[in-house]
Amino acid sequence: MASGIFIVPILTLFFHTSIHAAIGASIVSVIACSCASAAPFIRSRLTNIRLAILLETATTLGALSGVFLIGLVSTRFLYGLFTAVLLISARQMLARRREAVVDAAPSSDCLASRLRLHASYPESSGAERTYQVGNVPLGMSLMYGAGLISALLGIGSGVLKIPAMDAALRLPIKVSSATSNFMIGVTAAASAVAWYSRGEIDVNLAGPVALGSVVGALLGARLLMWLPAEKLRLFFVAVLILLAGQMLMSTFGIQFPGDLS
């Protein structure tokens, strides 16, 4: 999961940082984590680069649209929107994804075929698995919405992109995860320029947050190999629900117990 989904609540709730400063720092950390972890996925051919470039046009346009809304939406609205994203994230972590199995040959008339988006990747067994890209126009529409929310909240929006790729584009889970990871850095970079020009990125805050995020991401990748997946899933769901409850309290200006500031 992109670090922004945790960084913004942690900075605002426990370090009493303004939500705009927290979002600015989060965007920088998303860029750093995406750059650090994208290369292994590309080497393993899990990332569909042609599809990522196409989808990123819609995502970046959504991010730029979100940037124009930054000064128009209230802090309370941002807290409320973040609460909704946290709850969606928890729901997605509990959902059981199913791989789409397509045996028929792709139609030569579909947009994905004309753009040569169908591809393949090597399985752990060494076998080559081919897959077809589904409804590209619907996927582009969903990517626009993901980019808009990413710009407003400073998150990588992978929690929105991956389900969209599963549902609309019918990508294998490994491919959707790797392609989303490749895209979130580009989306965040488009948002970061606007946030920096507004003076909302505090370098003294963003630097340590980005460094810690990259170290944590590399450590997490190693821990993932031996931690029990089901217990890890339930732990993160509990954390997300806890953060969502506290962000909801902030939406209505209620301080959670222990907040004496």
N, C-alpha and C positions, 0 to 999 in steps of 0.2 A: 504493500500500500504506500502511496505517496506520503512523504513526511508532513506535508502541509495539513493533512487532516488532523494531526495531533499537535503540531507546533502552534497554530493559532489559538486553540483553547488553552494550551499550557501557558503561553506567554500572557494571555489576557486574564486568565483566572488565577494563576499562581504567582506570576511576576508583575501583575497589575500594569502591563503594557497596554497602550491604546490599541484598539483593534486595527487601526490603519497601519501603525508601526509594525504590529505583529504580522499583518498580511504582507507588508513589504519584505520583511525578513523571511517569511515563509516562501515567497516567490523565488528568492535567491537560493534557498536551500533545495527547492524542487529542481532548479536548473542544475545545481551541483550533483544531486543524486542521480538525475537522469544521465548526465554525462559520464558519471563514474560507472554506472551499471549497464549502459547501452551496448558497449563493445562486445561483451561475451555473447549476448543474444544475437548480434549481427554475425559474429563468427560461426555460431551454431546454425545460422540460416533460419532462425525462428521469426525474425523480423521481416515483414513484407514491406520493403522500402518503397516500392512503387505505390502501394496502397496508402502508406503513411503520408507520403508527399501529397497525394490527392486529398485525403481527409484533412490534412493540416491546413489546406487553403480555407476550408470551412471553419475549422477550429480557431485559426488565427483571426479570421473575420469576426467570429463570435467574441474572441478575447478583446479585439479593438472596440467592438460595440460595448462590451462591459466596461472598458476603460472610460468611455464617455459618460457612463452612468455613475461612476464612482462618486462624483461630487453631488449627485442628485438624490441618492438613496441615503436614508438615515442610518445611524449606528444601530438602532433597535432593529431595523429591517435586516441588517447584516448578521446580527446575532440570531435572529429568527431563521434566516436562510441557512446559516451554518448548522443550526439545530436540526433542520430538515435533512441536510446532507449527511450529518452524523447518523441519523436514524436510518436513512437509506443505505449507508455503508454497513450498518449492523445487519440490516435485512439481507444484503447481498452476501455477507460472510456466512449467514446461516443457510442460504440457498444452495441447493445441490445442482451444479451445472451438468448438463448432458451434452456430450459431443454430438455434433450433427454428422450423420453418415449419408453421403451422397454418392450413389453408384452411377447415375446417368451422366452422359457426356455433357459438358456445358454448351449452352446455346450460343451460336456464333453471332446472334443478333443482340444479345444482352450487352449492357454498357460495360460490365466487368470484362467480358471477352474482347470487346473492341479496344479497351484500354490495357489489355493483357495483364490483368490483376491476379488471375489464378496462378497458384504456385505450389510448391511442395517443400517439405522439410524432413530431415532424417529423424527417425525414431531412435530411442535408446538401444533398441535391438539391432540397429544398423539398416533397417528397412526404410525405404523412401515412401513417405505418405503424401499424396496429392490432395488438395482441397480446392473448393470453388468459392469465390466471393459472391455473396448474395445481393440484396437490394441496395445498390450504391446510392441512389437519391435519398432514400430514407436514412441511410447511414450518415450522409452529409448533413442532413437536417439535424440529426441527433448530435453530431459533432459540433455544430454551431452552438447549440444550447450548452454543451459541455464547456466550450471555450468561454462563453459569456459568464458562466458561473465560476470558472477558474479565475478569470480576471477580477471578479468581484470579491472572491474569498481568499485568493492566494493559495489555492490548492492545485495539485496536478490534475485533478478531475479524472484520474484513472478509474475511480469507483463508478463514474458515470460512463466513461468510454468503453470499458471492458464489457459491461452488460449490453451496451449498444452494439458492439461488435458481435457479441454472441447472438443477440436477438435479430438484428437487421441483416448483418453481413454473413452470419452463420460460419464464423471462423472457428477453428479449433482453439481450445482454451489456451494452450501454450502460445499460439500465434497471436491471439488477441492481447494477451498479457505483455508479450515482448514488443509488439507494435505499439501498444499504448505507452509503454515505458519510453520508447524512442520518441514518441510525439509530445509527451508532457513537458520535456525540456524546451522544445520549440515554442509551445503555447505559453509557457511561463516567461520565456525570453521576450515575447511580444508584449506581455503585460508589464514586465519589469521596466522596460524603457519608459512607459507612461508613468508608472509609479515613481520612478527615479526623477523624472522631470517635474513631478508634483512635489518633490522633496519628502516623500513618504518612506523612503528607504534609508534607515539609519545604519551606516556602514559598521559602526561599533557594535551594533546588535546583530546585523545580518551575517557578518563574518564568522563569529563564533558559532552561531546557529547552523550555518552551512557546513562548517568543518565538523561539528558534532554529528550532523545528519549523515555525512558521507562515512565517517568512522562507524556510526551505528548501522548504516546500511551494509557495509562490508562485513561487520561482525554478525549481523542478522542473517546474512546469506550463509555463513558457516554454521550458525546455530540451527538453521532450518533443516540441516541434513540429519540431525539426530533428535530434535524436539518432537514429541508426539503431535501430529497435525490436528487431531480433534480437540485436544486440550488447549492447544494454541489458539484455535479458532474460537472456542468458547471464552477464553481469557480476553481476547481482543473485542469480542462482542460486548462483554461486561464493561470494558474500559470505554468503548464507544457510547454505550447507553449512559454511563456515568457522566461523561463529558457532555452529552446531549442534554441531560437534565440540568447540569450547571449552566450551560449556555442558554437554556430556556429561561432559567432564573434571571440571568443577566439581561435577557430580552425585556423582561418586565421590571428591571431595576432592583431585583431582590438579591441580597448578598447571601452566599451559601455559608453554612457554619464554619467558623474559623477564619473568615475574612474580616479582619479588623481594620483594614485600610480605610 
